[in-house]
């Protein structure tokens, strides 16, 4: 579980990121990265109702949180991220989902090796 200080929760914060960030996407996920001042990393997840019922959406939200938590030390400090899922995400297993998230983080330039 991500700690509270690592979560984007307010609607205004989500809107700021959506407005000013340039998105990077795959067939399954979209990433909105926004750099800001500060050392903390904040991450928000958005999963559409089109993905499935509540239990399916919660499953993918839990998987995404765990993937981000495990790779938190590879993300540049001082950025806000929003990970948005697309409908075909239900075709992915955990390993493929993790590969997609890492690919998006690298492509957006917030990944540190």
Backbone as a ProteinNet text record, in pm:
[ID]
protein_1_A
[PRIMARY]
XXXXXXXXXXXXXXXXXXXXXXXXXXXXXXXXXXXXXXXXXXXXXXXXXXXXXXXXXXXXXXXXXXXXXXXXXXXXXXXXXXXXXXXXXXXXXXXXXXXXXXXXXXXXXXXXX
[TERTIARY]
84.8	0	89.4	53.6	128.4	91.9	191.7	165.7	93.1	24.5	-55.6	25.2	150.4	230.6	267.1	248.9	279.5	156	40.5	-82.1	-132.2	-179.4	-254.3	-399.4	-465.4	-600.5	-702	-658.4	-752.6	-780.9	-904.4	-946.4	-866.1	-836.6	-760.3	-619.7	-557.6	-424.6	-429.6	-531.6	-548.3	-564.3	-646.5	-669.7	-542.7	-460.4	-333.1	-242.7	-234.7	-149.6	-205.3	-335.4	-396.3	-374.9	-388.4	-378.7	-237.7	-137.5	-2.8	92.7	53.9	144.3	119.5	225.3	214.4	206.7	104.9	81.4	170.8	196.2	268.8	179.7	165.7	68.9	112.9	48.1	55.1	-89.3	-107.7	-242.7	-323.9	-256	-322.4	-326.6	-225.7	-212.1	-176.4	-207.8	-165.9	-99.8	13.9	85.7	93.8	56.3	69.7	175	297.9	401.2	413.5	423.8	442.4	548.8	655.6	761.2	720.2	759.2	729.9	842.3	836	936.5	904.3	1008	988.7	1056.7	1063.3	1133	1038.5	911.2	820.6	765.4	725.9	662.3	515.9	427.1	284.8	226.8	146.5	92.8	-57.2	-129.8	-273.9	-308.6	-416.1	-460.8	-603.9	-632.6	-767.1	-806.5	-911.5	-956	-1102.8	-1132	-1266.2	-1361.4	-1488.5	-1589.5	-1604.1	-1551.5	-1555.3	-1465.6	-1368.5	-1275.4	-1349	-1447.6	-1522.8	-1593	-1644.2	-1712.7	-1611.1	-1660.5	-1575.8	-1463	-1491.6	-1386.5	-1272.8	-1303.7	-1199.9	-1119.5	-1188.2	-1117.8	-1027	-1075	-993	-872.7	-889.3	-778.2	-666.8	-701.5	-598.7	-540.2	-618.9	-565.3	-464.6	-496.6	-402.6	-274.7	-287	-168.3	-81.1	-143.3	-66.2	3	-66.2	-4.8	117.1	106.4	217.5	335	308.2	414.6	488.4	413.3	475.2	551.4	494.5	560.6	694.5	698.3	823	929	887.5	981.7	993.8	950.6	950.3	1091	1192.8	1329.6	1385.1	1317	1360.2	1292.9	1200.6	1127.7	1194.6	1212.7	1274.8	1193.5	1261	1187.8	1129.3	1018.7	957.5	867.3	799.2	706.9	571.2	469.5	334	304.6	248.5	216.3	70.3	5.8	-127	-118.4	-162.7	-167.8	-314.5	-350	-486.9	-492.9	-593.7	-604.3	-701.5	-674.2	-765.5	-834	-942.5	-1024.3	-946.8	-855.5	-788.9	-693.7	-680.7	-588.5	-626.5	-751.4	-794.8	-732.4	-672.5	-603.5	-467.2	-415	-278.5	-272.8	-166.1	-132.9	-43.3	-0.9	80.2	212.5	282.5	414.5	406.9	305.7	289.9	251.8	169.8	130.3	252.5	339.4	461.3	553.3	565.9	647.3	593.1	459.3	397.9	424.1	412.9	436	582.2	675.2	817.3	848.7	789.4	809.8	762.6	646	593.3	679.5	727.6	813.3	943.7	1000.8	1123.6	1096.9	989.5	956	928.3	871.3	839.3	959.3	1066	1187.1	1192.1	1104.2	1107.7	1173.7	1220.5	1286.5	1435	1487.1	1629.7	1683.8	1793.9	1853.2	1943.2
-118.3	0	124.9	218.4	344.5	429.5	491.4	580.2	704.3	772.8	890	999.6	1017.2	1126.1	1100.7	976.9	945.1	944.5	984.9	976.4	1112.5	1118.3	1234.1	1205.2	1295.2	1263.8	1371.8	1496.3	1605.5	1623.4	1655.1	1677.6	1791	1893.9	2007.3	1963.7	1874.8	1823.7	1741.6	1658.6	1580.3	1674.1	1777.6	1870.7	1944.5	1983.9	2050.8	1961.3	1835.1	1742.2	1719.7	1695.9	1673.5	1793.6	1914.7	2036.8	2062.1	2039.5	2082.4	1970.5	1846	1735.4	1684.8	1636.7	1576	1424.9	1363.4	1221.4	1131.5	1012.7	906.4	783.2	705.1	596.5	469.2	360.4	232.4	192.7	72.9	24.6	8.7	-12.6	-47	65.3	152.7	254.6	390.2	495.5	631.4	688.8	755.9	817.1	967.4	1043.3	1188.7	1227.4	1260.1	1301.5	1454.1	1509.4	1654.2	1677.8	1745.9	1778.9	1903.2	1906.9	2022	2037.7	2146.9	2168.4	2077.3	2036	1949.4	1816.2	1739.5	1611.8	1492.3	1514.3	1400.4	1361.7	1235.9	1183.2	1159.6	1206	1182.5	1112.6	1009.7	928.8	910.6	926.3	904.1	799.2	727.8	624.5	653.9	635.1	657.3	536	466.8	346.7	363.5	363.3	387.6	274.1	305.9	203.3	109.9	152.1	67.9	-55.2	-48.1	-159.6	-279.4	-256.4	-367	-323.6	-421.3	-393.6	-353.9	-316.2	-261.7	-356.2	-485.9	-579.5	-585.2	-573.6	-574.3	-444.7	-331.6	-203.3	-200	-249.8	-253.2	-344.7	-456.9	-547.7	-476.7	-405.5	-338.1	-217.9	-152.2	-42	-94.9	-206.8	-267.8	-312.1	-371.5	-414.2	-295	-188.8	-70.5	-7.7	-0.2	54.5	-26.2	-158.5	-244.1	-229.2	-220.5	-203.1	-72	34	164.7	162.3	99.8	93.1	21.1	-89.5	-165.3	-88.1	-0.8	71.5	219.3	257.3	397.3	458.1	379	431.4	461.6	417.9	446.1	570.6	631.5	748	875.3	971.4	1099	1166.4	1224.1	1297.3	1426.9	1469.8	1595.8	1585.4	1472.5	1464.6	1411.4	1458	1407.5	1319	1202.2	1108.9	1067.7	1053.9	993.7	877.6	760.8	643.7	614.4	617.3	596.6	465.3	383.5	255	265.2	184.9	170.9	35.2	17.2	-104	-233.9	-244.3	-374.1	-415.6	-336	-370.3	-503.7	-544.9	-671.2	-792.1	-772.5	-881.5	-910.6	-816.9	-828.3	-901	-978.9	-1034.6	-935.7	-973.8	-883.7	-847.1	-946.3	-921.3	-827.7	-846.9	-760.4	-619.2	-609.3	-478.1	-403.7	-476.5	-416.1	-369	-447.8	-408.1	-280.1	-269.5	-150.8	-26.8	-40.1	74.1	119	24.7	59.6	124.6	73.9	132.5	277.8	303.4	440.3	533.4	485.2	567.7	602.1	505.2	531.5	629.1	606	688.1	833.6	853.3	988.7	1060.2	987.9	1051.5	1064.7	998.6	1007.2	885.6	793.1	670.3	696.6	656.6	666.3	524.6	494.5	360	348.7
0	0	0	-83.8	-87.9	33.2	91.9	204.2	155.5	247.5	211	144.5	185.9	128.8	-17.5	-65.1	-204.7	-294.4	-243	-321.3	-366.1	-488.1	-537.3	-503.6	-433.5	-390	-425.4	-429.2	-452	-601.2	-631.5	-769	-832.4	-757.2	-809.4	-850.6	-774.3	-809.1	-937.9	-951.7	-1074.3	-1193.8	-1179.4	-1290.2	-1330.4	-1232.3	-1262.9	-1347.1	-1309.7	-1382.7	-1523	-1533.9	-1665.3	-1757	-1701.7	-1781.6	-1833.4	-1749.2	-1785.4	-1826.7	-1808.6	-1841	-1982.5	-2044	-2176.5	-2156.1	-2211.4	-2184.9	-2269.8	-2214.6	-2281.8	-2269.2	-2377.7	-2368.3	-2438	-2398	-2466.3	-2495.7	-2546.1	-2575.1	-2446.5	-2334.2	-2209.3	-2105.8	-2105.9	-2002	-2061.9	-1985.3	-2019.7	-1894.7	-1912.7	-1801	-1823.4	-1721.9	-1723.2	-1619.9	-1662.3	-1567.4	-1561.5	-1442.5	-1427.5	-1321.8	-1361.3	-1266	-1187.7	-1061	-975.6	-874.9	-800.2	-695.9	-577.8	-509.3	-393.8	-415.5	-310	-314.4	-314.6	-285.6	-275.6	-412.6	-422.4	-542.6	-506.7	-593.2	-569.2	-692.1	-667	-775.3	-757.5	-868.6	-868.9	-973.5	-949.4	-1042.3	-1083.1	-1210.5	-1261.8	-1344.4	-1299.9	-1368.6	-1403.1	-1532.1	-1582.3	-1547	-1537.5	-1515	-1634.3	-1748.3	-1867.3	-1851.8	-1760.7	-1738.3	-1681.2	-1596.1	-1537.5	-1411.5	-1340.7	-1214.6	-1108.3	-992.7	-886.4	-846.5	-839.7	-797.9	-900.3	-1028.7	-1132.5	-1126.7	-1112.3	-1103	-981	-869.7	-748.4	-763.7	-832.7	-857.4	-933.5	-1040.2	-1118.6	-1046.1	-964.2	-884.8	-782.7	-718.7	-622.9	-692.2	-810.4	-885.3	-922.8	-972.2	-1010.2	-889.7	-777.7	-655.7	-614.9	-621.1	-580.9	-676.8	-804.8	-904.3	-877.9	-853.8	-827.8	-695.8	-592.6	-461.8	-472	-547.4	-562.1	-639.9	-729.2	-814.8	-778.8	-662.2	-619.6	-621.7	-588	-583.4	-722.6	-828.3	-965	-1023.4	-950.4	-1001.6	-950.4	-1041.4	-1003.8	-894.3	-794.2	-691.5	-747.5	-690.7	-730.8	-851.3	-866.9	-980.4	-936	-1006.9	-989.8	-1109.7	-1084.5	-1191.5	-1180.9	-1295.4	-1299.6	-1397.6	-1352	-1438.2	-1465.1	-1592	-1635.6	-1712.6	-1684.9	-1754.7	-1871.4	-1971.4	-2084.7	-2074.7	-2147.1	-2136.5	-2157.8	-2256.1	-2276.3	-2163.7	-2058	-1948.9	-1884.7	-1897.1	-1836.5	-1905	-2022.9	-2092.9	-2031.4	-1951.1	-1899.5	-1766.5	-1750.7	-1621.6	-1547.2	-1429.3	-1346.4	-1413.6	-1469.2	-1529	-1648.6	-1733.3	-1849.9	-1808.4	-1704.4	-1652.7	-1599.3	-1528.2	-1474.4	-1587.5	-1693.5	-1808.7	-1871.8	-1883.5	-1941.6	-1856.8	-1725.5	-1636.1	-1645.9	-1641.9	-1652.1	-1785.9	-1892.9	-2025.9	-2028.1	-1972.4	-1971	-1886.3	-1773.6	-1687.9	-1759.4	-1829.7	-1905.7	-2019.2	-2093.5	-2209.1	-2169.5	-2051.9	-2006	-1945.9	-1914.6	-1862.7	-1711.3	-1638.7	-1492.8	-1428	-1508	-1458	-1437.7	-1322.2	-1290.5	-1277	-1343.5	-1330.2	-1212
[MASK]
+++++++++++++++++++++++++++++++++++++++++++++++++++++++++++++++++++++++++++++++++++++++++++++++++++++++++++++++++

